[in-house]
Amino acid sequence: MTETSAETTTATGVVLTDPAAEKVASLLAQEGRDDLALRVAVQPGGCSGLRYQLFFDERSLDGDVVQEYGSGVKVVTDRMSVPYLAGATIDFVDTIEKQGFTIDNPNAGGSCACGESFH
């Protein structure tokens, strides 16, 4: 079990683990910008009906849910995606087999083999 004391969440929020927040902060530092947030969204598509999108965004949309983490990282979720992502945990994995962000979503009724879409 990893230490999760720096994680913050709300009833409608996405949880960003410490390793994920550190990776996002590192990527933002490489970009050299402090006006970007990590936007987490759900879009139609994928073999299971819905797919996740993670990208840096400078926009602020009406109804966005914004969460800030101790490392200055902001996670933004649009109002349409909030119900699909409430309580989802984003982690960053860096092993020999796999490197990248993972999403553990308690709202997903099922997922595909690639792990990038759900229903």
C-alpha positions in Angstrom: 0.0 0.0 0.0 1.3 3.4 -0.9 1.2 6.5 1.3 -1.8 8.6 0.3 -1.8 11.4 2.8 -1.4 14.1 0.1 -4.4 12.9 -1.9 -7.4 15.0 -1.8 -10.9 14.3 -3.2 -14.4 15.5 -3.1 -17.7 13.6 -3.5 -17.6 14.5 -7.2 -13.8 14.5 -7.7 -11.1 12.5 -9.3 -8.3 11.3 -7.0 -4.7 11.9 -8.2 -2.2 9.7 -6.4 1.1 11.1 -5.3 3.1 9.4 -8.1 0.6 10.7 -10.6 0.8 14.3 -9.2 4.6 14.2 -9.3 4.6 13.0 -12.9 2.1 15.7 -13.9 4.2 18.3 -12.2 7.3 17.0 -14.0 5.6 17.1 -17.4 4.3 20.7 -16.7 7.9 21.7 -15.7 9.1 20.3 -19.1 6.4 22.4 -20.8 7.7 25.5 -19.0 4.1 26.7 -18.3 2.2 27.2 -15.1 -1.1 28.0 -16.7 -2.0 24.5 -17.6 -4.2 22.0 -15.8 -4.6 18.2 -16.3 -8.1 17.8 -17.9 -9.7 14.5 -17.4 -12.7 13.8 -19.6 -14.9 11.0 -20.9 -15.7 10.9 -24.6 -17.8 8.6 -26.8 -15.8 6.0 -28.5 -13.6 2.9 -27.9 -14.8 -0.7 -28.1 -16.8 -0.4 -24.9 -18.7 2.8 -25.6 -16.7 5.5 -23.6 -13.1 6.3 -23.5 -10.9 8.4 -21.2 -9.0 11.5 -22.3 -6.1 13.0 -20.3 -4.5 16.2 -21.6 -3.1 19.5 -20.6 -5.6 22.4 -21.0 -5.4 26.1 -20.5 -9.2 26.6 -20.9 -11.7 27.1 -18.2 -15.2 25.8 -19.1 -18.4 26.6 -17.4 -19.2 24.0 -14.9 -15.7 22.7 -14.5 -14.8 20.9 -11.3 -11.2 21.9 -10.3 -9.1 20.2 -7.7 -5.7 21.3 -6.6 -2.9 19.2 -5.3 0.1 20.2 -3.1 2.5 20.2 -5.9 0.6 23.0 -7.7 -1.1 20.5 -10.0 -4.7 21.2 -11.0 -7.1 18.5 -12.2 -10.1 19.7 -14.2 -13.2 17.7 -15.1 -16.0 19.1 -17.3 -19.5 18.9 -15.9 -20.6 16.2 -18.4 -17.7 13.9 -17.4 -18.1 14.3 -13.6 -20.8 11.6 -13.1 -18.6 9.1 -15.0 -15.5 9.9 -13.1 -16.7 10.5 -9.5 -14.3 8.7 -7.2 -12.0 7.5 -10.0 -8.3 7.2 -9.1 -5.5 8.2 -11.5 -2.1 6.7 -10.8 1.2 6.7 -12.6 2.9 3.3 -13.1 6.5 3.0 -14.1 7.6 -0.6 -14.3 9.5 -2.8 -16.8 6.2 -4.0 -18.2 4.3 -0.7 -18.3 4.7 3.0 -18.0 1.9 5.5 -18.0 -1.2 6.7 -16.3 -3.8 4.3 -15.1 -7.4 5.0 -14.2 -9.3 2.9 -11.6 -12.9 3.9 -12.0 -15.6 2.5 -9.7 -18.3 3.8 -12.1 -17.2 1.6 -15.0 -19.6 -1.2 -15.6 -17.0 -3.1 -17.7 -13.9 -2.3 -19.7 -12.2 -3.5 -22.8 -9.0 -5.5 -23.0 -6.9 -2.4 -23.8 -8.1 -0.7 -20.6 -8.8 2.6 -22.5 -12.5 2.4 -22.7 -15.4 1.4 -20.6 -19.2 1.3 -20.4 
